[in-house]
Structures are given as C-alpha cells and as structure tokens.
Amino acid sequence: MWHSGSPTSSDAALRAHLHRWWSRCELASLETTLDLETGRHCPTCGSDAHGRPWVRLPDGTTPHVSLSRCGDHLVTVVADHPVGVDVESIAAVSARWDPTLVLHPSEAAHDLKEMRPRAHDLKEMRTPGTQAQERAATWCHKEAILKALGTGLTTPMSEIRVADWEVADIPAPQGCWASTAIIRQTGSGGSSTA
Ligand SMILES: CC(C)(COP(=O)(O)OP(=O)(O)OC[C@H]1O[C@@H](n2cnc3c(N)ncnc32)[C@H](O)[C@@H]1OP(=O)(O)O)[C@@H](O)C(=O)NCCC(=O)NCCS
C-alpha cells in the first residue's frame, strides 16, 4: 500500500494498512478503530527503538510487515510470512552503483558482460535506461530479501543471490523501482499485500 504526498509516519502508515487488512479479514466496518500495537526490534543489538517493524492485532495475531521510503513516497506490505519491501530512486541507485558491493559473484559475471560488450555484442547491448532499471531492480530485490530475513545490511548484499529467493516487482511512482520478497514457511497462509 502506497502512502504518497504527505509526511506520514511509518507507524501511521502501518496502522492504515493493517486497518484495511483487518477489515477485509473480519468483514468489519472501515470506521472501526483498530487497537493494534506496533514496534521495532533490532536483531543485531536487541534495541526496540529501531530495526525490523512488528505489529500485534487485537486478536493477538502478528502478521509480518515491512516498509520503505523514497522521498515523499512510503510503501508498506503485510503478509502471513516474513516479508520485505524496498523502494529506490532509479537515478540514485545508478549514481552509487558499485557491482563489488551489490552483486553476488555469480551475478557479477553477468554484469561485467553488460558493461564491456565485445564488438559483435553491441547490437544486443541494453540501453542506459534499461540498465539503470535493472540495477535498481537488483538493489530493491536484495534490500527486500534482507528485510524479510530481518538482518538488513548487516548481511552484505553481495552474499545474496537473487535467483535463490522469491521476489516480485510492484508498480512504483515515476522514477522509482519497488520490489517485495517473501520467505514462505510451511504450515501457514501465504498472501502479501502491498
Ligand atoms: C533496513 C535497511 C536495509 C533500510 O535501508 P533504507 O533503504 O535506508 O531505508 P528504507 O526506507 O528502505 O527502510 C527503512 C525501514 O526498514 C525497516 N528496517 C530497519 N531495520 C530492519 C531490519 N533489520 N529488518 C527488516 N526491516 C528493517 C524499518 O521499518 C525502517 O523504517 P522505520 O525506521 O520507520 O521503522 C537499512 O537501514 C539497514 O540495514 N538497517 C539495519 C542496520 C543494522 O542492523 N545496524 C545495526 C544497528 S545496532
């Protein structure tokens, strides 16, 4: 769910999304005030002031949530499994792109081929715009995976091979890219909403 154009706090955004999610589940009125708890937990230092967001609904259930900001844009996701979301400016990712920091060794071989095409490959070379979008997609996939894992960037992006994970791109505001990642666990539901 996108929350654009206003300085919405991340907790207010999560509440708005959870309210919609809960109302669908319970067929309750959208006017009902949802008395839910939200918080953060940092798996690195144990702090409850920052880190992975969590929510607890009035019935005690704890759906998985994630959120991301880019400029005025804020996106939240809710799912029955550990989930992550990331939104990035395509131009900003291009400007700070460093394949050694972002790419897994098996992905780096592919990236190098695109950056240094041999003469007979030139016809197939992707346009700079397409390459920028692909890099933003790779970045968003990796940050979404790291949020779903809960480690964030304490796990280097280069340790993540996107092909090993379940990721999806979602419609994003002009100039941005956004992706989700979900880690399905057996024995529970499986939907996520953005
Ligand atoms: C999570 C992270 C990848 C997000 O980077 P970003 O692109 O700058 O920011 P985004 O807007 O996309 O996401 C921010 C949100 O990520 C979430 N987040 C933060 N840490 C997270 C974690 N470990 N796992 C999952 N989600 C996390 C939070 O909800 C945060 O928003 P909030 O502060 O309003 O609650 C990055 O900030 C990070 O790795 N942080 C953790 C680093 C860490 O653990 N350091 C050790 C501290 S002791």
The ligand as an ORCA input file, in Angstrom:
! r2SCAN-3c Opt
* xyz 0 1
  C      16.878     -1.848      6.708
  C      17.749     -1.061      5.733
  C      18.203     -2.026      4.639
  C      16.822      0.027      5.140
  O      17.546      0.941      4.419
  P      16.967      2.232      3.639
  O      16.864      1.900      2.178
  O      17.829      3.351      4.018
  O      15.533      2.568      4.238
  P      14.064      2.124      3.851
  O      13.228      3.354      3.855
  O      14.020      1.272      2.628
  O      13.620      1.188      5.091
  C      13.544      1.711      6.379
  C      12.744      0.738      7.211
  O      13.379     -0.550      7.203
  C      12.914     -1.241      8.362
  N      14.038     -1.949      8.946
  C      15.092     -1.433      9.638
  N      15.918     -2.423     10.040
  C      15.376     -3.582      9.581
  C      15.754     -4.953      9.677
  N      16.871     -5.328     10.323
  N      14.963     -5.884      9.092
  C      13.842     -5.529      8.447
  N      13.415     -4.232      8.322
  C      14.185     -3.294      8.887
  C      12.315     -0.212      9.318
  O      10.919     -0.388      9.325
  C      12.674      1.113      8.662
  O      11.692      2.111      8.810
  P      11.413      2.786     10.281
  O      12.750      3.223     10.766
  O      10.461      3.902     10.017
  O      10.816      1.720     11.119
  C      18.997     -0.443      6.414
  O      18.648      0.735      7.090
  C      19.625     -1.408      7.388
  O      20.194     -2.411      7.003
  N      19.500     -1.128      8.682
  C      19.924     -2.065      9.710
  C      21.418     -1.908     10.011
  C      21.702     -2.543     11.355
  O      21.082     -3.508     11.755
  N      22.635     -1.968     12.056
  C      22.931     -2.407     13.387
  C      22.253     -1.477     14.383
  S      22.593     -1.971     16.052
*
